[in-house]
Amino acid sequence: MNHREITNKYSELLNKAEFANGRKEVVGLLKKAAKLKSQIEIK
């Protein structure tokens, strides 16, 4: 994955988390987004 793809996926996950229904769903999406954020910061 290149930087642009990671950034797009990150923003997509944050948008999904904003409209998620349950707490577990929100936490799961935010954890995935945090993993992508760490990949962005490493590169």
N, C-alpha and C positions, 0 to 999 in steps of 0.2 A: 504494500500500500504506500502510495506517496502522500506527501503532506496535504495536498488538496483533498484527497479522498478521506483521509483521517479527519480533517476539519469538518467536512460535510457530514460525515457519519456522527461526529461529536455533536454538532448542532441539531441533527435529526433526533438523536437520543434525548437531548435536553428538551426539545419540543414535545416529544412523546411523554416524557416525565411530567411535564407541566399539565398535560391533559389526562394523566393516568388516574385510574379509579382507586385502587387500594394502596395501602402503605407498602406492602411487599413488592408490588409492581414498581412503585416509585423508587424504592431502595435498589432494586435490581437494575433498573435503567441508569440510576446515578452511579452505581458501581462500574457498569460497563463504560459509561462516559468518563469516569475517573481513570480507567485503564487507558483509554484512548488519549486522554489529556497528558498522561505520563509519556506516551509514545511521541506526542507532539513536542513536549519539552526536551526529550532526549535528543531528537534530531535537530 
